[in-house]
């Protein structure tokens, strides 16, 4: 049940619990009754606020897209990252992790959105691509990257690498021994990734023996 310390509205509590359960199990595996129980409200109140489970799912999708827009703002503030500073790599995934509290269900839900055949997932993908294109242009203008022979494909490749971390998070954690979206995992991932971006697979970064 909700406590006096929880200042969210009942609607927000229901939405947030639905987000958590959808991220854990997938929307099709979660019932209105389960969401109501997790939120500490009646099933009737869920229907009152959202009309149906589909309506609730749409509300969750829009909420997550709104959070994602706020995250994107961190990468479109005019800062050109230092390619060899893992703390400032400009990664889409890094911005997501930095913007959210530990244990947030949003990364897992973003993964489900991207894999689902739905409008919200397609819109998320388009927003990711627009951001990747803008960041590549920013880095080209700052002298930190070349546009390549096909800038559209280059932007898509950069974006695909970031998305892969979200989609393959559990598998990567198993083989690397650390969460790639955790602090240590991101430092390892960003450091190696930016070395490859800057010098290719055959060279070592500055200051290290080749």
C-alpha positions as CSV (number, residue, x, y, z in Angstrom):
1,X,0.0,0.0,0.0
2,X,1.1,3.6,-0.5
3,X,2.5,5.5,2.4
4,X,2.2,9.1,3.5
5,X,5.7,9.7,2.3
6,X,4.8,8.9,-1.2
7,X,3.7,12.3,-2.7
8,X,2.9,10.9,-6.2
9,X,-0.7,10.9,-7.4
10,X,-2.5,7.5,-7.5
11,X,-2.3,7.8,-11.3
12,X,1.5,8.2,-11.2
13,X,1.9,5.3,-8.8
14,X,-0.1,3.0,-11.0
15,X,1.9,4.1,-14.1
16,X,5.2,3.6,-12.4
17,X,4.3,0.1,-11.1
18,X,3.0,-0.8,-14.5
19,X,6.4,0.4,-16.0
20,X,8.3,-1.8,-13.5
21,X,6.2,-4.9,-14.1
22,X,6.1,-4.4,-17.9
23,X,9.9,-4.1,-17.9
24,X,10.4,-7.2,-15.8
25,X,7.9,-9.5,-17.5
26,X,6.7,-7.9,-20.7
27,X,3.3,-6.1,-21.0
28,X,1.5,-9.2,-22.3
29,X,2.4,-11.2,-19.2
30,X,1.1,-8.6,-16.7
31,X,-2.6,-8.2,-15.7
32,X,-4.5,-5.2,-14.5
33,X,-5.0,-7.0,-11.2
34,X,-1.3,-7.5,-10.7
35,X,-0.6,-3.8,-11.4
36,X,-3.3,-2.7,-9.0
37,X,-1.9,-5.0,-6.3
38,X,1.6,-3.6,-6.8
39,X,0.3,0.0,-6.7
40,X,-1.9,-0.7,-3.6
41,X,-5.1,0.3,-5.3
42,X,-8.2,-1.4,-6.7
43,X,-8.4,-2.7,-10.3
44,X,-11.4,-0.4,-10.7
45,X,-9.2,2.6,-10.0
46,X,-6.7,1.5,-12.6
47,X,-9.5,1.3,-15.2
48,X,-10.9,4.7,-14.0
49,X,-7.6,6.4,-14.7
50,X,-6.5,4.5,-17.9
51,X,-9.8,2.9,-19.2
52,X,-8.0,-0.3,-20.1
53,X,-4.6,-2.1,-19.9
54,X,-3.9,-0.9,-23.5
55,X,-4.6,2.7,-22.3
56,X,-2.2,2.2,-19.4
57,X,0.5,0.8,-21.7
58,X,0.1,3.8,-23.9
59,X,0.5,6.1,-20.9
60,X,3.7,4.2,-19.9
61,X,5.1,4.4,-23.4
62,X,4.5,8.2,-23.5
63,X,6.0,8.6,-20.0
64,X,9.1,6.7,-21.0
65,X,9.5,8.7,-24.3
66,X,9.2,11.9,-22.2
67,X,11.9,10.7,-19.9
68,X,14.0,9.8,-22.9
69,X,13.6,13.3,-24.4
70,X,15.0,14.7,-21.1
71,X,18.0,12.4,-21.4
72,X,18.5,13.5,-25.0
73,X,18.7,17.1,-23.8
74,X,21.9,16.2,-22.0
75,X,23.5,15.2,-25.3
76,X,22.3,18.2,-27.2
77,X,23.5,21.0,-24.9
78,X,26.3,22.0,-27.3
79,X,29.1,20.0,-25.6
80,X,31.6,18.3,-27.9
81,X,33.0,15.4,-25.9
82,X,36.7,14.5,-25.4
83,X,37.0,11.2,-27.4
84,X,39.5,9.8,-24.9
85,X,37.8,10.7,-21.6
86,X,35.4,7.8,-20.8
87,X,33.5,10.0,-18.4
88,X,32.6,12.3,-21.3
89,X,32.2,9.9,-24.2
90,X,28.9,11.3,-25.4
91,X,27.3,7.9,-25.5
92,X,23.6,7.6,-25.7
93,X,23.7,4.8,-23.2
94,X,25.9,6.8,-20.9
95,X,23.3,9.6,-20.9
96,X,20.5,7.2,-20.1
97,X,22.4,5.7,-17.1
98,X,23.5,9.1,-15.8
99,X,19.9,10.5,-16.0
100,X,18.2,7.6,-14.1
101,X,18.5,6.4,-10.5
102,X,20.1,3.1,-9.8
103,X,17.8,0.1,-10.4
104,X,15.5,2.1,-12.7
105,X,13.3,-0.1,-14.9
106,X,13.5,2.3,-17.8
107,X,16.6,0.8,-19.6
108,X,14.9,-2.6,-19.5
109,X,11.6,-1.1,-20.8
110,X,13.5,0.8,-23.6
111,X,14.9,-2.6,-24.6
112,X,11.4,-4.0,-24.9
113,X,10.2,-1.0,-26.8
114,X,13.0,-1.3,-29.4
115,X,12.3,-5.0,-29.8
116,X,8.5,-4.7,-30.0
117,X,6.6,-4.0,-33.3
118,X,4.9,-0.9,-32.0
119,X,4.6,2.8,-32.7
120,X,6.5,3.8,-29.5
121,X,9.4,1.6,-30.4
122,X,9.6,3.0,-33.9
123,X,9.4,6.6,-32.6
124,X,12.2,5.8,-30.1
125,X,14.4,4.5,-32.8
126,X,13.8,7.6,-35.0
127,X,14.7,9.8,-32.1
128,X,17.9,7.9,-31.4
129,X,18.9,8.1,-35.1
130,X,18.2,11.9,-35.2
131,X,20.4,12.3,-32.1
132,X,23.1,10.2,-33.5
133,X,23.1,12.2,-36.7
134,X,23.3,15.5,-34.7
135,X,26.1,14.2,-32.5
136,X,28.2,13.1,-35.5
137,X,27.7,16.5,-37.2
138,X,28.8,18.2,-33.9
139,X,31.9,16.1,-33.7
140,X,32.7,16.7,-37.3
141,X,32.4,20.5,-36.7
142,X,34.7,20.2,-33.7
143,X,37.4,18.4,-35.6
144,X,36.9,15.1,-33.6
145,X,35.4,13.0,-36.4
146,X,35.1,12.7,-40.2
147,X,31.7,12.4,-41.8
148,X,32.8,9.5,-43.9
149,X,31.7,8.7,-47.4
150,X,28.2,8.0,-46.2
151,X,27.3,10.1,-43.1
152,X,23.9,8.5,-42.8
153,X,25.3,5.0,-42.4
154,X,28.1,6.2,-40.1
155,X,25.5,7.8,-37.8
156,X,23.5,4.6,-37.9
157,X,26.6,2.5,-37.0
158,X,27.4,4.7,-34.0
159,X,23.8,4.5,-32.8
160,X,23.7,0.7,-33.3
161,X,26.6,0.2,-31.0
162,X,24.9,2.1,-28.2
163,X,21.6,0.3,-28.7
164,X,23.5,-3.1,-28.6
165,X,24.6,-2.4,-25.0
166,X,20.9,-2.0,-24.0
167,X,19.7,-5.0,-26.0
168,X,22.5,-7.3,-24.9
169,X,23.1,-6.0,-21.4
170,X,22.5,-9.3,-19.6
171,X,24.7,-11.3,-22.1
172,X,27.5,-8.7,-21.9
173,X,27.4,-8.8,-18.1
174,X,27.8,-12.5,-18.1
175,X,30.9,-12.6,-20.4
176,X,32.5,-9.5,-19.1
177,X,31.9,-10.1,-15.4
178,X,30.5,-6.6,-14.9
179,X,27.3,-4.7,-15.8
180,X,28.0,-2.7,-19.0
181,X,25.5,-0.1,-17.8
182,X,27.2,0.1,-14.3
183,X,29.9,2.6,-13.5
184,X,32.8,0.3,-13.9
185,X,31.3,-1.4,-16.9
186,X,30.7,1.9,-18.7
187,X,34.3,3.0,-18.0
188,X,35.6,-0.2,-19.5
189,X,33.3,-0.1,-22.5
190,X,33.8,3.6,-23.3
191,X,37.6,3.4,-23.0
192,X,37.9,0.6,-25.4
193,X,35.3,1.8,-27.8
194,X,36.8,5.3,-28.1
195,X,40.2,3.9,-28.7
196,X,38.8,1.9,-31.6
197,X,36.9,4.9,-32.9
198,X,40.0,7.1,-32.7
199,X,42.8,4.7,-33.8
200,X,41.3,1.6,-35.3
201,X,41.8,-2.0,-34.3
202,X,45.5,-2.1,-35.0
203,X,46.7,0.8,-32.9
204,X,47.0,1.6,-29.2
205,X,45.7,4.9,-27.7
206,X,48.1,7.7,-26.9
207,X,50.6,6.9,-24.1
208,X,50.3,3.1,-24.4
209,X,52.7,0.8,-26.1
210,X,51.4,-0.5,-29.5
